[in-house]
Amino acid sequence: MVAIGFRLWRSGSPSSNAFSFLPTIPQILKYTETGLLSLTVCQYPSGIMRCCKCINGKRASKELTEKPKFILSVLLLWNFGLLIVDHIHFQYNGFLFGLMLLSIARLFQKRHMEGAFLFATLLHFKHIYLYVAPAYGVYLLRSYCFISSKPDGSVQWNSFSFVRVFSLGLIVFLVSALSLGPFLALNQLPQLFSRLFPFKRGLCHAYWAPNFWAVYNALDKVLSIIGLELNLLNPNKIPKASMTSGLVQQFQHTVLPSVTPLATLICTLIAMLPSIFCLWFKPQGPRGFLRCLILCALSSFMFGWHVHEKAILLAVLPMSLLSVEKAGDASIFLILTTTGHYSLFPLLFTAPELPIKILLMVLFTIYSVYSLKTLFRKEKALLNWTETLYLLGLVPLEVCCEFLFPFTSWKLRYPFIPLLMTSGYCAVGITYAWFRLYCSVLIGPFIGKTKKH
C-alpha cells in the first residue's frame, strides 16, 4: 500500500520493470512523514476548534489573549509534549489526538453516535486509547442508552433503550469489521494481537515512565545496591536482565517481588473503579465524563504494563479543557503538565537537542502559568508554596542530571541514576495530581438528568 501510494504521490509513469516503481527506505519515510504531517495539520486544529466551542466562556475578558478559548487553543496547539513527540521524536499522535478531541466535543454536544464512531475509529488506529475506553463505554451506556434519570441522579431502569444499544453496537461492529476483517480472513489475528500486546517486553519501557512502577523499580534498585554493599546479597544470584540496561526486555526484581502482567491489570482496574462508579452513580454531565476519562488515562499510566512516557499526553491534553474553567483544575493542570512534560526529556538525549527541549518547555510553562493566573486572578493562588517548591525542584534536578552527573565517577558504575532520579521525582508530581483530581471527583456534586434527550 505504501508503494502504491508513493507511486501515485510521485506521479510518474510506471516503468516496464514491475518492481522499478518500489520506493527506497528514505523515500518511504519522506512520503509517510508528509502524509502524517498533512493529517495532523488538518485534523488536530479541527478537534481544538470544536472543543473550544464546548468550554464555559463566562470568564471571557475584553482582551483576546485573556479569553478562555484563546488560552485553551494555545495550550493545545503549542503543547510542548506533543510538539517534541510528534516533530522531534517522530510519532503520529497529532491527528490521533485530533480525533480524540473531536470525539470529546461530539459528546459535549450530545451527538453520541458521532462521538462513538470517532472513538471506535481512533481505537483501531492506535490501541493505546484502550486506556480511556472504560470512560467512553460507561458514559455512553449511562447517558445515551438510558434516556432519563430520577431526580436524585440514580438510574431509571425502565428508560433503557435497546435501539440505542443496538445502534452503538452496530457502529463498533462495523468499524471493527473493516479494521480487523482482512486479518481475520488471512488468519492473522493471533499474530496481530501478539504484536499489539507484547507482554514479553517487560514491565517498564526502556525509559521509565514516571509511574508507580518507576518508584517500585527505584526502591528495588536502591535496596539491591545497599544489599550488595553490605554483603547481604550474592552478586552471582543477581538477575542478569536489568531494568536499567536501557533495553526492552523482561527482567526479575532483585529484592522486591517481580510483577506480572495480570498484577498490573488488576491494579489498573482497581485504580479506575472509583471514577467509573462516580460516572455511573453520580453523573456530572459531559464534564464528569471528561474527568473520568482523565482519571482512566492516569490510572492506566500509573499501573499499566510497559507504559510509554508519551502516554501521559492522554491525560495532559484533555486536562487542558478543564484548566480554563476552574481554578482548582488549573492548579492540577500546572502540576500534571509540568512534571509530565519534563518526564519526556529522556526521549531527547543528544547534545544538540538539549537546549531545544529546555527552551521549548520553559516557554510553554511560563505561558501556562501566566495565562491561567491571569484568567483566575480574582481567586486564590493556583499553587501553594509546597507545590511551587516542588516544581522549582525540576531545575536543580536537570542541572544535576545533564551538567553535573556526566563528570562524576558514578557515570560508568551507575549510569542509570539520572533516569532513576527523573522518573522517581516526576512520579511524585503525577501521583499528586492524580490524587487531587480524584478528590475533586469523589467530593463533587452530581448533576441530575431528569429530562429526556
C-alpha positions in Angstrom: 0.0 0.0 0.0 2.8 2.4 0.8 4.5 1.6 -2.5 1.3 2.2 -4.5 0.6 5.3 -2.6 4.1 6.6 -3.1 3.8 5.8 -6.8 0.7 8.0 -7.1 2.2 10.6 -4.9 5.3 10.8 -7.1 3.0 11.0 -10.2 5.3 9.3 -12.7 4.6 6.8 -15.5 5.3 3.2 -14.4 8.4 1.6 -15.7 8.4 -1.6 -17.7 10.0 -3.3 -14.8 7.3 -4.4 -12.4 9.4 -3.6 -9.3 11.1 -0.4 -10.5 8.5 1.8 -9.0 9.1 0.5 -5.5 10.4 3.3 -3.3 13.6 3.3 -1.3 13.5 3.5 2.5 14.3 7.2 2.6 11.6 7.9 0.1 9.1 5.8 2.1 10.0 7.8 5.3 9.6 11.1 3.4 6.2 10.0 2.0 5.0 8.8 5.4 6.1 11.9 7.2 4.5 14.1 4.6 1.2 12.2 4.8 1.1 12.2 8.6 2.0 15.9 8.8 -0.8 16.7 6.4 -3.3 14.7 8.5 -2.1 16.4 11.7 -2.4 19.9 10.2 -6.0 19.1 9.1 -7.3 17.0 12.0 -5.7 18.4 15.2 -6.7 22.1 14.8 -10.2 20.9 13.8 -10.5 19.0 17.1 -9.2 22.0 19.0 -11.7 24.3 17.3 -14.7 22.0 18.2 -13.5 21.7 21.9 -13.1 25.5 22.2 -16.8 25.8 21.4 -17.7 23.5 24.3 -16.0 25.2 27.2 -17.6 27.7 29.6 -17.0 31.2 28.4 -18.4 33.1 31.4 -14.9 34.4 32.3 -14.5 35.9 28.8 -12.4 39.1 29.0 -12.3 42.0 26.6 -8.7 41.2 25.8 -8.4 38.4 23.2 -5.3 36.9 24.9 -7.2 36.6 28.2 -10.3 34.7 26.8 -10.6 31.1 27.9 -11.0 29.9 24.3 -7.8 31.6 23.2 -5.8 30.2 26.2 -7.1 26.7 25.5 -6.3 26.9 21.8 -2.7 27.9 22.7 -2.3 25.3 25.4 -3.4 22.6 22.9 -1.7 23.9 19.7 1.6 24.7 21.4 1.6 21.7 23.8 5.3 21.1 24.5 4.9 17.3 24.9 3.0 16.8 21.7 5.5 19.0 19.8 8.6 17.1 20.8 7.0 13.7 20.5 5.5 14.3 17.0 8.1 16.5 15.4 11.4 15.6 17.1 11.0 12.1 18.5 8.8 11.4 15.4 5.5 9.7 16.1 2.0 10.2 14.6 0.0 11.3 17.6 -1.2 14.7 16.3 -4.0 13.6 14.1 -5.0 10.9 16.6 -5.4 13.4 19.4 -7.4 15.5 16.9 -9.8 12.6 16.6 -9.9 12.2 20.4 -10.7 15.9 20.9 -13.3 15.8 18.2 -15.0 12.7 19.8 -15.0 14.5 23.2 -16.5 17.6 21.6 -19.3 15.5 20.0 -20.2 14.0 23.4 -20.3 17.5 24.9 -22.7 18.4 22.0 -24.9 15.3 22.8 -24.0 13.9 19.5 -23.3 10.5 21.0 -23.4 8.4 17.8 -20.7 10.5 16.2 -18.6 10.5 19.3 -18.8 6.7 19.5 -17.9 6.3 15.8 -14.9 8.7 16.2 -13.6 6.9 19.2 -14.1 3.5 17.7 -12.1 4.7 14.7 -9.4 6.2 17.0 -9.1 2.9 18.9 -8.4 1.0 15.7 -5.8 3.5 14.7 -3.9 3.0 17.9 -4.7 0.6 20.7 -3.2 2.8 23.4 -6.6 4.5 23.6 -7.8 1.4 25.3 -6.7 3.3 28.4 -9.7 5.5 28.2 -12.2 3.1 26.7 -13.9 2.3 30.0 -14.9 6.0 30.4 -16.4 6.1 26.9 -18.3 2.8 27.4 -19.8 3.6 30.7 -20.7 7.2 29.8 -22.4 6.2 26.6 -24.3 3.4 28.4 -25.3 5.7 31.2 -26.1 8.9 29.3 -27.3 7.6 25.9 -28.7 4.2 26.4 -30.7 5.3 29.5 -32.9 8.0 28.2 -33.6 9.6 31.5 -32.7 9.5 35.2 -34.5 10.0 38.5 -34.4 13.5 40.2 -31.7 12.2 42.6 -29.5 11.2 39.7 -29.9 7.5 40.0 -30.7 5.2 37.1 -34.2 5.0 35.8 -34.1 1.4 34.7 -37.3 1.5 32.7 -35.8 4.2 30.4 -33.3 1.8 28.9 -33.3 1.9 25.1 -32.4 -1.4 23.2 -32.5 0.5 20.0 -29.7 2.8 21.1 -27.6 -0.1 22.4 -28.1 -1.8 19.1 -27.0 1.4 17.2 -23.9 1.8 19.3 -23.0 -1.9 18.9 -23.5 -1.7 15.2 -21.1 1.2 14.9 -18.4 -0.6 16.9 -19.0 -3.8 14.9 -18.8 -2.1 11.5 -15.6 -0.2 12.4 -14.0 -3.4 13.9 -15.0 -5.5 10.9 -13.5 -3.0 8.5 -10.3 -2.8 10.5 -9.8 -6.5 11.6 -11.7 -8.2 8.8 -8.7 -8.6 6.5 -6.6 -10.1 9.3 -9.4 -12.5 10.2 -9.7 -13.6 6.6 -6.0 -14.3 6.4 -6.0 -16.0 9.8 -3.5 -13.4 11.1 -5.4 -12.2 14.2 -3.2 -14.2 16.7 -0.1 -12.6 15.1 -1.8 -9.2 15.2 -2.6 -9.4 18.9 0.8 -10.7 19.8 2.2 -7.5 18.2 -0.4 -5.2 19.8 0.1 -6.7 23.3 3.8 -7.7 23.6 3.9 -8.8 27.2 7.4 -10.1 26.8 8.8 -6.6 26.5 8.8 -6.3 30.3 7.2 -4.2 33.0 8.7 -0.9 32.0 9.8 0.8 28.8 13.5 1.4 28.1 13.0 4.9 29.6 10.9 4.5 32.7 7.6 6.2 32.6 7.1 8.2 35.9 4.5 6.0 37.4 4.1 3.6 40.4 6.4 1.0 38.9 9.1 3.6 38.5 9.1 4.1 42.2 8.9 0.4 42.7 11.9 -0.2 40.4 13.8 2.6 42.1 13.2 1.1 45.5 14.2 -2.3 44.3 17.4 -0.9 42.8 18.3 1.0 45.9 17.7 -2.0 48.1 19.8 -4.2 45.8 22.7 -1.7 46.0 22.5 -1.5 49.7 22.4 -5.3 49.9 25.5 -5.6 47.7 27.4 -3.0 49.7 26.5 -4.7 53.0 27.2 -8.2 51.6 23.6 -9.2 52.2 23.1 -10.3 48.6 25.1 -12.7 46.5 26.3 -10.9 43.3 26.1 -14.2 41.4 22.4 -14.5 42.1 21.5 -11.1 40.8 19.3 -11.4 37.7 21.3 -10.7 34.5 18.4 -8.8 32.7 18.5 -5.4 34.3 15.7 -2.8 34.3 18.3 -0.1 34.0 20.1 -1.5 30.9 18.1 0.6 28.5 16.9 -2.5 26.6 13.3 -3.5 26.1 13.2 -6.9 27.8 11.8 -8.9 30.6 13.6 -8.8 33.9 13.3 -10.0 37.5 13.4 -7.7 40.5 16.2 -8.4 42.9 14.7 -7.7 46.3 11.0 -6.9 45.8 8.6 -9.4 44.3 8.5 -9.4 40.5 5.4 -8.0 38.8 3.3 -9.9 36.3 1.0 -8.5 33.5 -2.0 -9.8 35.4 -0.9 -7.9 38.6 -0.7 -4.7 36.6 -4.1 -5.3 35.1 -5.7 -5.8 38.5 -4.0 -2.7 39.9 -5.2 -0.6 36.9 -8.8 -1.8 37.2 -8.9 -1.1 40.9 -7.5 2.4 40.3 -10.1 3.1 37.7 -13.2 1.7 39.6 -13.9 4.7 41.8 -14.1 7.1 38.8 -16.2 4.6 36.9 -18.6 4.3 39.8 -18.9 8.1 40.1 -19.6 8.3 36.4 -22.5 5.8 36.8 -23.9 6.6 40.2 -23.1 10.4 40.5 -23.4 11.7 37.0 -21.9 15.2 36.3 -22.7 15.5 32.7 -20.0 15.7 29.9 -17.5 17.3 32.3 -17.9 14.3 34.6 -17.1 12.1 31.6 -14.1 14.2 30.9 -12.8 13.9 34.4 -13.4 10.1 34.3 -11.5 9.9 31.0 -8.5 11.7 32.5 -8.6 9.5 35.6 -8.7 6.4 33.5 -5.8 7.6 31.4 -3.8 8.4 34.6 -4.7 5.1 36.3 -3.5 3.2 33.2 -0.4 5.3 33.1 0.3 4.7 36.8 -0.2 1.0 37.0 -0.2 -0.3 33.4 2.2 -2.8 31.8 5.1 -1.4 29.7 3.7 2.1 29.7 5.5 4.6 27.4 6.4 8.0 28.6 4.3 9.7 25.9 1.1 8.1 27.3 1.0 11.0 29.8 -0.3 13.1 26.9 -3.6 11.1 27.1 -4.2 12.9 30.4 -2.4 16.2 29.8 -4.3 17.3 26.6 -7.9 16.6 27.9 -6.9 18.2 31.2 -6.3 21.4 29.2 -10.1 21.7 28.6 -10.8 21.7 32.4 -8.0 24.0 33.2 -9.6 27.1 31.7 -12.9 26.6 33.6 -12.0 26.2 37.3 -9.0 27.4 39.4 -8.7 24.0 41.1 -8.4 22.2 37.8 -5.9 24.8 36.6 -3.7 24.1 39.6 -3.9 20.3 38.9 -3.1 21.0 35.2 0.0 23.0 36.0 1.4 20.3 38.2 0.5 17.4 35.9 1.7 19.2 32.7 5.0 20.4 34.1 6.1 17.1 35.6 4.6 15.1 32.7 6.4 17.2 30.1 9.7 17.0 32.0 9.4 13.3 32.2 9.7 13.2 28.3 13.2 14.7 28.4 14.9 11.3 28.3 13.4 10.8 24.8 15.6 13.6 23.5 19.1 12.6 24.7 21.5 14.0 22.2 23.5 17.2 22.9 22.0 19.3 20.1 18.5 18.6 21.4 19.3 19.7 25.0 18.9 23.5 24.5 15.9 22.9 22.2 13.9 20.9 24.7 14.8 23.2 27.7 13.8 26.4 25.8 10.5 25.0 24.5 9.5 23.7 27.9 10.4 26.9 29.7 8.4 28.9 27.2 5.3 26.7 27.4 5.5 26.5 31.2 5.8 30.3 31.5 2.8 30.9 29.3 0.7 28.2 31.1 1.4 29.7 34.5 1.0 33.4 33.4 -2.2 32.8 31.3 -4.0 30.7 33.9 -3.0 33.1 36.8 -4.4 36.0 34.7 -7.6 34.1 34.0 -8.2 33.3 37.7 -6.6 36.4 39.1 -9.7 37.1 41.3 -9.3 33.8 43.1 -6.6 32.4 45.4 -3.2 31.5 44.2 -3.2 28.5 41.9 -0.1 26.9 43.5 0.7 26.9 47.2 4.3 27.2 48.4 4.9 23.4 48.7 3.7 22.8 45.1 5.8 25.8 43.9 8.9 24.5 45.6 8.3 21.0 44.1 8.1 22.4 40.5 11.1 24.6 41.1 13.0 21.5 42.1 13.0 20.4 38.5 15.6 23.0 37.8 18.3 21.5 40.1 17.3 18.1 39.0 18.0 19.0 35.4 21.3 20.6 36.3 22.3 17.5 38.3 21.3 15.0 35.6 22.6 16.9 32.5 25.5 19.0 33.7 27.0 17.5 36.9 26.5 13.8 36.8 28.3 13.2 33.4 31.5 14.5 35.1 31.3 12.3 38.1 32.9 8.9 38.7 29.5 7.4 39.1 28.7 7.7 35.4 30.4 4.4 34.5 29.3 2.4 37.5 25.8 3.8 37.9 24.7 5.2 34.5 21.0 4.7 35.4 21.0 7.3 38.2 19.8 10.3 36.1 16.9 8.2 34.7 16.1 6.9 38.2 16.0 10.4 39.6 13.9 11.8 36.8 11.3 9.1 36.9 11.1 9.0 40.6 10.8 12.8 41.0 8.2 13.2 38.3 6.2 10.2 39.6 5.6 12.1 42.8 4.1 15.1 41.0 1.9 13.0 38.6 0.7 10.8 41.6 -0.2 14.0 43.5 -2.1 15.4 40.5 -3.9 12.1 40.1 -4.9 12.1 43.8 -6.1 15.7 43.7 -8.2 15.1 40.6 -9.7 12.0 42.2 -10.6 14.0 45.3 -12.4 16.6 43.2 -14.4 13.8 41.5 -15.3 12.0 44.7 -16.5 15.0 46.7 -18.1 16.9 43.8 -21.9 17.3 43.5 -23.9 15.3 41.0 -25.9 16.9 38.2 -29.2 15.0 37.9 -30.7 14.3 34.5 -34.4 14.4 34.5 -35.4 15.3 31.0 -35.4 13.0 28.1 -32.9 13.6 25.3 
